[in-house]
């Protein structure tokens, strides 16, 4: 039997939340249709302007370390996974309906069909993991379901990953890729396990690089953020897995430019304020990006898949066909994250109990040049699909370890999501 080949994975994503718009201000005098439209437009923009003023401030510091991981914040209370409990199909179906109902009737039908499918059960036999997969119905991570349904993965199960400290890991065996979830997290909320699964199902071959880990982690945490907008209690359970996700989400939310726009590789300060070690941006944990935005030395590219295209379309609201795990995709995510409005990002920061300062009187002047989309991913001749170029660089070896490839910055954020205490 061919030995399993371990793959390093950051197990870590996104119904687009609707902007809450206030009702237009009533006017005693008659107004024209144009005037009325202008009034509604002004009122609609006000919450975003106010939120952007808040987001334009330096990264928000945490005030409740019990919500965050102890690798970044060792002064917080010890982390413990969810304790053993009985998990029944009836309980999971009830919770699935609650989770999927806001996404629409079709999402409920699809999720329940996934959970009850005997075919999927042969790949994902554990009830909690099958509920995790079903919870992705109707979300930007929905293509994960198709990856399982179409046989991309041979098995998804609880066990001992090659890296016993990992939350989950993909290994490639004689029958194809398998996803091994650490049995330590067997009793965690299936919605948290679904967030991890949304990341792992993006890894569909034996190749991986830093760009791939960054992209997948950013997508997974975007989904997690949008999940919390609908079910905030998932973030406050204080189990080990929720605390790891919360820390990663905090780093992502704090990665923003001087105007408050959500970024991936550009920030205005340490995105983990008060942590054991500073982190200049979310992307710096994976790519070694310096505070001034300079990139590291690993611009390698690995092939993408249909799951990646689907996820990117949902998170960036751009056309995606043939996207790769490369620098071009990182650049698009750096400037085109639309998974939450400014007001929703403030809601998430408050949910994580981050300290939000008073806003300035006006937004700072933008000093950096406006972003221009790369010609390859975002432009093309009318009527032709847009494709992403693939690099010809060498592939990284499977034997590369997290420590040898990344350094302390990567360890901090990887630990925020995947490592055991």
Secondary structure, DSSP 8 states (H G I E B T S, - for coil): ----EE---------------------SS---HHHHHHHHHHHHHHHHHHHHHHHTSS--EES-GGGS-TTT-TTS------------HHHHHHHHHHHHHTT-HHHHHHHHHHHH-HHHHHH--SHHHHHHHHTTTTSTTTHHHHHHHTTSEEEEEEE--SSTT-SEEEEEETTEEEEEEEGGGTTS-HHHHHHHHHHHTT--SS---HHHHHHHHHHHHHHHHHHHHH-GGGTTS--HHHHHHHHHHHHHHT-B-TT--B-SS--SS-SSTTSSS--S-TTHHHH---TT----S----B---HHHHHHHHHHH-S--SS--BSHHHHHHHHH---SS-HHHHHHHHHHTTEE-----SS-----S------HHHH---TTS-------------TT--HHHHH-HHHHHHHHHHT---
